[in-house]
Amino acid sequence: MKKNGYKAKVAGAVEAVASTGGQIMPPVMGAAAFLMAEMTGIQYKSIMIAAILPAILYFVGIFLMVDLEAKKENIPVAQAEDIKPLWGIIKARGFLLIPLVVLIFMIVKGYSAILAAACSIAAILLVDLIFGSDRKAIPRKFLEAIAKGMKGLITVAAACACSGIIVGIISLTGVGAKFSSLMLSVAGENILIALVMTMIASLILGCGLPTTAAYIVLSTLAVPALLKLGVSLIAAHLFVFYFGCISTITPPVALSAYAGAALAGANPNQVGFTAFKMGIVAFIVPFMFVFDKALLLDGTIFETIRVTITSLIGVYLIAVGVEGYFKGKCNWLQRILAFVGGILLINPSIPTDIAGAVCIAGLIAITMIRNKNGSTKNTAGQVS
């Protein structure tokens, strides 16, 4: 990215937000998603379906911001000879997707996550046997992979063990019930206040805990209060899960951004705030799917299609508002109209969609007037 012309802080931020998004993108998602299935009793397949549209909106938002950044900074398009054809890549290395296809197929068919993962690992071995160039090295590589997996498991196991201790203390001392009652007493009947309190708690816990540990603690503390306020089970758990994930790109302690800054050779604080800006959609969407289940694909076909279209347009407008580019560099009024219109369109209701359309009309009108005035000035300058 730096070689192509992106600033170091942008390159580091893209790495941070894209990596963080892996935890919320089905079909695999993060380890906490499997814990969610166990804790809620909801099938992992159902969690995956509910999480797909918010995750798509997140990545579409990142893509649009990267694209608008390129236009704003006049970064040139890659040369045709540097772009490898997709079909050629799939033909040469497409067999590497087979284990992932096996994993998705088994999860969709309703098999347990453990069995699906085991079969996917077996598929990796089979692919290596059939297509690998060094078959003699397969036993050694397999043992090395197991060793690496066990080393990686240590951190997860430690986090789960510590979380278990915390959950046990919360249960035995009654802190969980007190925390829930405190939230309810402060928020009253206002779900929005409760959600903001939960978001803040999630972001603070995410500063020092891995996503899995933060999710376990918050699902014990905050989710019961949200359920009492009428939030659906899957929406409450996904809300906590999302903010536990994106805490890693939230300044001042943005762990993923620090890693991205080290790779890009950039200032960690600059990378953190840039990552926060690029991942802004992830801070908005969870509030929306709590208030309307259509964003979790729990509705009629018409509702699903309408929500998908308006949400994608809304994400584009938010990207315009954040990056400040729409047919040219935007002024503050254009950015405010775009950002507000984007939020209104992501909120899945007809009145907000109409209000969002009004903001779009205002944005287009101002842009046309500015472009017309700019062309008039240029023409006058050429004449003089």
Phi, psi and omega per residue, in radians:
M1 nan -0.736 3.107
K2 -1.113 -0.689 3.138
K3 -1.100 -0.607 -3.128
N4 -1.395 -0.163 3.063
G5 2.125 -0.069 3.112
Y6 -1.302 2.564 3.072
K7 -1.148 2.691 -3.105
A8 -1.044 -0.702 -3.112
K9 -1.165 -0.587 3.112
V10 -1.236 -0.752 3.127
A11 -1.064 -0.761 3.104
G12 -1.143 -0.672 -3.133
A13 -1.174 -0.713 3.108
V14 -1.060 -0.757 3.101
E15 -1.045 -0.740 -3.092
A16 -1.178 -0.846 -3.075
V17 -1.223 -0.644 3.134
A18 -1.177 -0.720 3.132
S19 -1.155 -0.728 3.124
T20 -1.096 -0.644 -3.134
G21 -1.109 -0.361 3.097
G22 -1.048 -0.455 -3.126
Q23 -1.309 -0.360 -3.089
I24 -1.931 -0.012 -3.091
M25 -1.680 2.019 3.014
P26 -1.115 2.782 0.192
P27 -1.546 -0.267 -3.032
V28 -1.509 -0.933 -3.099
M29 1.064 -2.979 -3.130
G30 -1.547 3.015 -3.128
A31 -1.056 -0.547 -3.118
A32 -1.095 -0.479 -3.141
A33 -1.141 -0.624 3.097
F34 -1.223 -0.630 3.057
L35 -1.138 -0.617 3.108
M36 -1.058 -0.721 3.121
A37 -1.083 -0.703 3.141
E38 -1.218 -0.721 -3.045
M39 -1.310 -0.580 -3.080
T40 -1.652 -0.365 -3.056
G41 1.373 0.121 3.108
I42 -1.508 2.386 3.120
Q43 -1.038 2.470 3.137
Y44 -1.037 -0.585 3.106
K45 -1.046 -0.701 3.133
S46 -1.198 -0.671 3.085
I47 -1.112 -0.729 -3.139
M48 -1.086 -0.762 3.140
I49 -1.128 -0.745 -3.119
A50 -1.146 -0.561 -3.042
A51 -1.520 -0.164 -2.963
I52 -1.179 -0.813 -3.078
L53 -1.186 -0.810 3.068
P54 -1.003 -0.659 3.136
A55 -1.178 -0.703 3.102
I56 -1.092 -0.752 3.120
L57 -1.053 -0.684 3.133
Y58 -1.066 -0.866 -3.080
F59 -1.286 -0.581 3.050
V60 -1.096 -0.710 3.097
G61 -1.047 -0.771 3.113
I62 -1.097 -0.807 -3.127
F63 -1.018 -0.791 -3.114
L64 -1.143 -0.686 -3.138
M65 -1.176 -0.662 3.080
V66 -1.130 -0.718 -3.140
D67 -1.151 -0.778 3.136
L68 -1.181 -0.600 3.063
E69 -1.074 -0.725 3.119
A70 -1.101 -0.740 3.130
K71 -1.171 -0.722 -3.110
K72 -1.133 -0.667 -3.103
E73 -1.638 0.096 3.123
N74 0.994 0.752 3.092
I75 -1.364 2.207 -3.035
P76 -1.207 2.700 3.083
V77 -1.257 2.521 3.128
A78 -1.098 2.559 3.130
Q79 -1.245 2.579 -3.079
A80 -1.033 -0.641 -3.102
E81 -1.244 -0.276 3.127
D82 -1.559 -0.157 -3.094
I83 -1.732 2.098 3.116
K84 -1.462 2.368 3.135
P85 -1.124 2.396 -3.080
L86 -1.041 -0.766 -3.100
W87 -1.084 -0.650 3.120
G88 -1.126 -0.682 3.109
I89 -1.157 -0.781 -3.142
I90 -1.106 -0.705 -3.130
K91 -1.121 -0.666 -3.086
A92 -1.413 -0.698 -3.012
R93 -2.262 0.265 -3.093
G94 -1.115 -0.393 3.138
F95 -1.086 -0.340 3.131
L96 -1.194 -0.284 3.129
L97 -1.442 -0.213 -3.060
I98 -1.002 -0.829 3.124
P99 -1.043 -0.645 3.114
L100 -1.173 -0.678 3.099
V101 -1.098 -0.731 3.105
V102 -1.057 -0.780 -3.135
L103 -1.063 -0.841 -3.117
I104 -1.119 -0.762 -3.101
F105 -1.047 -0.783 -3.082
M106 -1.231 -0.618 3.100
I107 -1.166 -0.760 3.134
V108 -1.105 -0.620 3.141
K109 -1.309 -0.099 3.048
G110 1.668 0.135 3.078
Y111 -1.238 2.777 -3.132
S112 -1.154 2.707 -3.129
A113 -1.090 -0.626 -3.113
I114 -1.160 -0.783 3.131
L115 -1.145 -0.716 3.125
A116 -1.079 -0.731 3.128
A117 -1.152 -0.718 -3.133
A118 -1.104 -0.761 3.129
C119 -1.170 -0.601 3.100
S120 -1.155 -0.681 3.081
I121 -1.122 -0.739 3.095
A122 -1.067 -0.653 3.111
A123 -1.138 -0.606 3.089
I124 -1.074 -0.799 3.128
L125 -1.081 -0.756 -3.127
L126 -1.114 -0.741 3.115
V127 -1.094 -0.704 -3.140
D128 -1.165 -0.640 3.116
L129 -1.153 -0.684 -3.061
I130 -1.411 -0.794 -2.984
F131 -1.858 -0.226 -3.071
G132 -1.174 2.598 -3.119
S133 -1.532 -0.431 -3.097
D134 -2.142 1.416 -3.064
R135 -1.214 -0.480 -3.131
K136 -1.150 -0.462 -3.101
A137 -1.491 -0.047 -3.066
I138 -1.062 -0.819 3.119
P139 -1.016 -0.740 3.140
R140 -1.138 -0.780 -3.134
K141 -1.140 -0.606 3.139
F142 -1.140 -0.776 3.125
L143 -1.155 -0.666 3.090
E144 -1.126 -0.679 3.117
A145 -1.125 -0.716 3.101
I146 -1.090 -0.739 3.134
A147 -1.084 -0.768 3.117
K148 -1.121 -0.699 3.115
G149 -1.083 -0.714 3.124
M150 -1.170 -0.679 3.094
K151 -1.117 -0.718 3.101
G152 -1.164 -0.544 -3.130
L153 -1.193 -0.475 -3.101
I154 -1.013 -0.801 -3.114
T155 -1.135 -0.704 3.127
V156 -1.166 -0.762 -3.134
A157 -1.098 -0.731 3.126
A158 -1.101 -0.751 3.128
A159 -1.102 -0.748 3.134
C160 -1.161 -0.668 3.125
A161 -1.124 -0.798 3.109
C162 -1.117 -0.694 3.111
S163 -1.121 -0.670 3.096
G164 -1.058 -0.695 3.097
I165 -1.108 -0.788 -3.134
I166 -1.095 -0.787 3.134
V167 -1.087 -0.703 3.108
G168 -1.083 -0.775 3.114
I169 -1.089 -0.748 3.138
I170 -1.062 -0.726 -3.113
S171 -1.229 -0.769 -3.059
L172 -1.261 -0.650 -3.099
T173 -1.501 -0.245 -3.119
G174 1.402 0.222 3.130
V175 -1.091 -0.628 -3.135
G176 -1.022 -0.833 3.135
A177 -1.134 -0.675 3.136
K178 -1.165 -0.704 3.125
F179 -1.106 -0.763 3.127
S180 -1.099 -0.758 3.141
S181 -1.172 -0.598 3.078
L182 -1.111 -0.787 3.100
M183 -1.032 -0.764 -3.100
L184 -1.192 -0.636 3.137
S185 -1.212 -0.632 3.123
V186 -1.311 -0.787 -3.065
A187 -1.392 -0.470 -3.050
G188 1.140 -2.209 3.085
E189 -1.715 0.115 -3.068
N190 -1.538 1.878 -3.113
I191 -1.155 -0.631 -3.082
L192 -1.058 -0.750 3.133
I193 -1.112 -0.738 3.114
A194 -1.087 -0.692 3.125
L195 -1.161 -0.712 3.119
V196 -1.121 -0.727 3.106
M197 -1.098 -0.727 3.121
T198 -1.136 -0.716 3.117
M199 -1.052 -0.814 -3.125
I200 -1.089 -0.774 3.120
A201 -1.087 -0.710 3.136
S202 -1.109 -0.774 -3.117
L203 -1.170 -0.657 3.127
I204 -1.190 -0.803 3.128
L205 -1.116 -0.638 -3.134
G206 -1.156 -0.294 3.109
C207 -1.146 -0.608 -3.049
G208 -2.056 -0.100 -3.105
L209 -2.109 2.609 2.974
P210 -1.096 2.818 -3.097
T211 -0.960 -0.769 -3.094
T212 -1.067 -0.820 -3.129
A213 -1.139 -0.749 3.127
A214 -1.075 -0.708 -3.134
Y215 -1.131 -0.760 -3.114
I216 -1.066 -0.798 -3.123
V217 -1.114 -0.824 -3.067
L218 -1.267 -0.545 3.080
S219 -1.164 -0.419 3.090
T220 -1.470 -0.663 -3.059
L221 -1.513 -0.926 -2.925
A222 -1.645 -0.629 -3.052
V223 -1.024 -0.744 3.118
P224 -0.981 -0.664 3.118
A225 -1.150 -0.723 3.128
L226 -1.124 -0.678 3.128
L227 -1.113 -0.660 3.127
K228 -1.158 -0.459 3.123
L229 -1.487 0.009 3.050
G230 1.738 0.102 3.086
V231 -1.275 2.427 -3.120
S232 -1.167 2.745 -3.048
L233 -1.035 -0.865 -3.071
I234 -1.224 -0.627 3.129
A235 -1.161 -0.710 -3.140
A236 -1.116 -0.783 -3.124
H237 -1.216 -0.695 3.110
L238 -1.165 -0.592 3.105
F239 -1.058 -0.875 3.123
V240 -1.110 -0.736 -3.121
F241 -1.064 -0.778 -3.110
Y242 -1.065 -0.855 -3.081
F243 -1.274 -0.452 2.992
G244 -1.138 -0.637 3.119
C245 -1.239 -0.892 -3.009
I246 -1.381 -0.010 3.009
S247 -1.086 -0.390 -3.122
T248 -1.329 -0.142 3.055
I249 -2.096 0.320 -3.120
T250 -1.832 2.007 3.100
P251 -1.108 2.745 0.109
P252 -1.497 -0.307 3.141
V253 -1.817 1.526 -3.112
A254 -1.975 1.580 -2.976
L255 -1.082 -0.742 3.121
S256 -1.122 -0.645 3.127
A257 -1.157 -0.624 3.093
Y258 -1.106 -0.728 3.108
A259 -1.130 -0.743 3.099
G260 -1.108 -0.646 3.123
A261 -1.144 -0.667 3.119
A262 -1.128 -0.694 3.125
L263 -1.194 -0.667 -3.043
A264 -1.549 -0.199 -3.080
G265 1.174 0.723 -3.077
A266 -2.099 2.985 3.081
N267 -1.196 2.173 -3.088
P268 -1.020 -0.677 -3.136
N269 -1.158 -0.740 3.104
Q270 -1.105 -0.731 3.108
V271 -1.119 -0.714 -3.135
G272 -1.062 -0.812 -3.124
F273 -1.240 -0.580 3.076
T274 -1.188 -0.708 3.096
A275 -1.120 -0.713 3.089
F276 -1.034 -0.740 3.135
K277 -1.127 -0.764 -3.114
M278 -1.223 -0.499 -3.119
G279 -1.709 0.322 -3.044
I280 -1.031 -0.511 -3.133
V281 -1.052 -0.627 -3.115
A282 -1.191 -0.308 3.088
F283 -1.510 -0.280 -3.073
I284 -1.748 -0.784 -3.022
V285 -1.023 -0.744 -3.128
P286 -1.006 -0.650 3.098
F287 -1.122 -0.641 -3.102
M288 -1.197 -0.768 -3.086
F289 -1.306 -0.273 3.019
V290 -1.222 -0.691 -3.087
F291 -1.454 -0.334 3.109
D292 -2.571 2.073 -3.052
K293 -1.259 -0.137 -3.127
A294 -1.078 -0.561 3.119
L295 -1.179 -0.334 3.067
L296 -1.672 0.300 3.124
L297 1.039 0.603 3.093
D298 -1.956 1.390 -3.116
G299 -3.043 -2.990 3.132
T300 -1.282 2.917 3.119
I301 -1.075 -0.729 3.137
F302 -1.067 -0.796 3.126
E303 -1.072 -0.733 -3.122
T304 -1.103 -0.790 3.141
I305 -1.132 -0.774 -3.127
R306 -1.103 -0.808 -3.119
V307 -1.110 -0.709 -3.136
T308 -1.090 -0.816 -3.110
I309 -1.138 -0.871 -3.095
T310 -1.164 -0.607 -3.138
S311 -1.190 -0.700 3.114
L312 -1.126 -0.719 3.069
I313 -1.112 -0.711 3.123
G314 -1.070 -0.717 3.115
V315 -1.112 -0.700 3.095
Y316 -1.062 -0.764 -3.137
L317 -1.143 -0.678 3.095
I318 -1.099 -0.720 3.091
A319 -1.073 -0.713 3.088
V320 -1.084 -0.774 -3.124
G321 -1.134 -0.682 -3.112
V322 -1.306 -0.791 -3.098
E323 -1.418 -0.400 3.107
G324 1.251 0.680 3.129
Y325 -2.444 2.148 3.068
F326 -2.696 1.759 -3.040
K327 0.995 0.558 -3.050
G328 2.261 2.989 -3.126
K329 -1.205 2.403 -3.049
C330 -1.656 2.662 2.957
N331 -1.546 3.121 -3.050
W332 -1.147 -0.611 3.136
L333 -1.116 -0.749 3.103
Q334 -1.090 -0.747 -3.122
R335 -1.132 -0.705 3.130
I336 -1.154 -0.792 3.113
L337 -1.036 -0.753 -3.125
A338 -1.143 -0.802 -3.085
F339 -1.148 -0.834 3.137
V340 -1.108 -0.750 3.113
G341 -1.077 -0.657 3.111
G342 -1.110 -0.785 3.118
I343 -1.092 -0.738 -3.139
L344 -1.104 -0.655 -3.118
L345 -1.327 -0.548 3.089
I346 -1.197 -0.594 3.095
N347 -1.162 1.997 -2.966
P348 -1.386 1.286 3.021
S349 -2.552 2.645 -3.054
I350 -1.136 -0.754 3.117
P351 -1.032 -0.735 3.137
T352 -1.222 -0.559 3.072
D353 -1.108 -0.708 3.114
I354 -1.142 -0.760 3.118
A355 -1.111 -0.664 3.095
G356 -1.121 -0.669 3.105
A357 -1.115 -0.632 3.088
V358 -1.112 -0.724 3.102
C359 -1.100 -0.681 3.100
I360 -1.094 -0.768 3.134
A361 -1.057 -0.739 3.107
G362 -1.109 -0.730 3.126
L363 -1.079 -0.807 -3.121
I364 -1.136 -0.725 -3.122
A365 -1.098 -0.820 -3.135
I366 -1.108 -0.698 -3.138
T367 -1.112 -0.762 3.133
M368 -1.107 -0.727 3.141
I369 -1.125 -0.772 -3.139
R370 -1.113 -0.755 3.141
N371 -1.139 -0.669 3.135
K372 -1.157 -0.770 3.119
N373 -1.126 -0.665 3.126
G374 -1.143 -0.740 3.122
S375 -1.186 -0.590 3.109
T376 -1.140 -0.746 3.118
K377 -1.120 -0.723 3.137
N378 -1.096 -0.726 -3.141
T379 -1.135 -0.736 3.131
A380 -1.108 -0.668 3.128
G381 -1.161 -0.680 3.130
Q382 -1.174 -0.669 -3.139
V383 -1.143 -0.798 -3.118
S384 -1.166 nan nan
